[in-house]
Amino acid sequence: MNLFSYLTLTLIELNIIIKMNPLNQVEEFPSRRAARRAATSWRRALACVLCACLSGLVGCTRQPPAQHATPTSEASRIICTSPAIAEIVFSLGCGDRVVGVSAFTDWPPAAAQKPIIGDALTPNREKLLALQPDLILAQGRAESLRRFAAAQHIPFVTLPLETLADLRAMIHVLAETLGVPQQGQRILEKMDADLRAFTAPAQIPVFIALDHSPGDLSGLMTAGPNTFLSEIVEKAGGNNIFSDISSSWPRISQETLIRRKPALILDLQSTPANDTRRAALLADWGKLGFQPHQIRILDDDTLLKPGLRAIYSARQIATALHAD
């Protein structure tokens, strides 16, 4: 799954309203329409994108699990409307009960073989109904899908997935919903043990760069506080230089970035970065005064996906940050 379409899902699904922050010169989107324009730009620049947040998440309102009709643990025709949900459901041993998944679902491999119901934001409702689901699982607010499920009397559960705490809660709720609480507990215990055992070196001031296309630094975005990505970078030994701002996924001006003086740039790419692309990316950073040894280019979009592979992401980022 492409990194930034994954990020797009969370932003639009949460329907975030953003305002200007003159102190940090952080450019944020004032409307849902602006957010959609940004999402379109990201897809064009980075060949589509991910499932949880896009440019400008700020002031996210936490929502309790939402339900329409009463889901039962016997549900046997489950629709997973985000890749992260599909990964969790399969890890719970319930993959045989899944009849449909969203576009960009690629893990585990068995999930990628399930029928595709379309984009997570705008699933094909005819395809969805043809699969005769008895449970729809969603991520974020998913208001349109919520209303559709209610109208069709299909049991529906949606949960936030922005932080590690959200991930733990989602695993717990899905395990209870699907009638496999013990399996859910085993997954949580292993994840917690792995994260506790992971010890990163000293913290390094890091700028988490998103949406950097070669030759263009005008649309830089980053991960702010209370985001899965920022938490993973912190666990990997990075100190997010924008952890003090109010937005979750802000757009950053070049001037603000230079003033913050990061020791390293973590440039996260959603498309493979061959030698030519890497050289162009490094040249861009050089124009802002950063040296090649300060740049870490990572093109594994798994690193940006909130999910069960959090420890993998932390290890990969730690290796990159402390390569010298």
SULDA-V309186 format. One record per residue. RES is the residue in one small letter. PSI is psi as a letter, one per 20 degrees, with the letter a starting at -180 (999 if undefined). BURIAL is + if it has 16 or more other ideal C-beta (glycine too) atoms within 10 Angstrom, else -. Layout:
res = (RES	RES)
psi = (PSI	PSI)
burial = (BURIAL	BURIAL)
//
This chain:
res = (m	n	l	f	s	y	l	t	l	t	l	i	e	l	n	i	i	i	k	m	n	p	l	n	q	v	e	e	f	p	s	r	r	a	a	r	r	a	a	t	s	w	r	r	a	l	a	c	v	l	c	a	c	l	s	g	l	v	g	c	t	r	q	p	p	a	q	h	a	t	p	t	s	e	a	s	r	i	i	c	t	s	p	a	i	a	e	i	v	f	s	l	g	c	g	d	r	v	v	g	v	s	a	f	t	d	w	p	p	a	a	a	q	k	p	i	i	g	d	a	l	t	p	n	r	e	k	l	l	a	l	q	p	d	l	i	l	a	q	g	r	a	e	s	l	r	r	f	a	a	a	q	h	i	p	f	v	t	l	p	l	e	t	l	a	d	l	r	a	m	i	h	v	l	a	e	t	l	g	v	p	q	q	g	q	r	i	l	e	k	m	d	a	d	l	r	a	f	t	a	p	a	q	i	p	v	f	i	a	l	d	h	s	p	g	d	l	s	g	l	m	t	a	g	p	n	t	f	l	s	e	i	v	e	k	a	g	g	n	n	i	f	s	d	i	s	s	s	w	p	r	i	s	q	e	t	l	i	r	r	k	p	a	l	i	l	d	l	q	s	t	p	a	n	d	t	r	r	a	a	l	l	a	d	w	g	k	l	g	f	q	p	h	q	i	r	i	l	d	d	d	t	l	l	k	p	g	l	r	a	i	y	s	a	r	q	i	a	t	a	l	h	a	d)
psi = (q	p	g	i	h	g	h	g	g	g	g	h	h	i	l	p	p	q	r	q	n	h	g	i	l	p	p	q	p	i	r	h	g	h	h	h	h	g	g	g	g	g	g	g	h	j	l	a	r	b	l	h	q	a	o	k	p	q	l	p	p	p	p	r	p	p	q	p	r	o	q	q	i	j	p	j	m	p	p	o	j	q	h	g	g	g	g	g	g	h	h	i	j	j	h	i	i	p	i	q	r	r	q	j	o	j	p	r	h	h	h	i	i	q	q	p	j	a	q	h	h	m	q	o	h	g	g	g	h	h	i	l	q	j	p	p	p	r	p	a	h	l	g	g	h	g	h	g	h	g	h	i	k	p	p	p	p	q	q	q	m	h	r	h	h	g	g	g	h	g	g	g	g	h	g	g	h	j	k	l	h	h	h	g	h	g	g	g	g	g	g	g	g	g	h	h	i	o	o	q	a	q	p	p	p	q	p	o	p	q	k	o	q	p	j	o	j	h	k	p	r	r	p	a	r	k	q	g	g	g	g	g	g	g	h	i	j	q	o	o	i	k	i	j	r	h	q	h	m	q	p	p	q	h	g	g	g	g	h	i	m	q	h	q	p	n	o	o	q	i	q	p	n	a	g	g	g	g	g	h	g	h	h	g	h	h	h	j	j	p	q	h	i	i	p	o	p	p	k	o	i	h	h	j	o	p	a	i	k	g	h	g	g	g	g	g	h	g	g	g	h	k	h	999)
burial = (+	+	+	+	+	+	+	+	+	+	+	+	+	+	-	+	-	+	-	-	+	-	-	+	+	+	+	+	+	-	-	-	-	-	+	+	-	+	+	-	-	+	+	-	+	+	-	+	+	+	+	+	+	+	+	+	+	+	-	+	-	-	-	-	-	+	-	+	-	-	+	-	-	-	+	-	-	+	+	+	+	+	+	+	+	+	+	+	+	+	+	+	-	+	+	-	+	+	+	+	+	+	+	+	+	+	+	-	-	-	+	-	-	+	-	-	+	+	+	+	+	-	+	-	-	-	-	+	-	-	+	-	+	+	+	+	+	+	+	+	+	+	-	-	+	+	-	+	+	-	-	-	-	+	+	+	+	+	+	+	+	+	+	+	-	+	+	-	+	+	+	+	+	+	+	-	+	+	-	+	-	-	+	+	-	-	+	-	-	-	+	-	-	-	-	-	-	-	-	+	-	-	-	+	-	+	+	+	+	+	+	+	+	+	-	-	+	-	+	+	+	+	+	+	+	+	+	+	+	+	+	+	+	+	+	+	+	+	-	+	+	+	+	-	+	+	+	+	+	+	+	+	+	-	-	+	+	-	-	-	-	+	-	+	+	+	+	+	+	+	+	-	+	-	-	-	+	+	-	-	+	+	-	+	+	-	-	-	-	+	-	-	-	+	+	+	+	+	+	+	+	-	+	+	+	+	+	+	+	+	+	-	+	+	+	+	+	+	-	+	+	+	-	-)
//
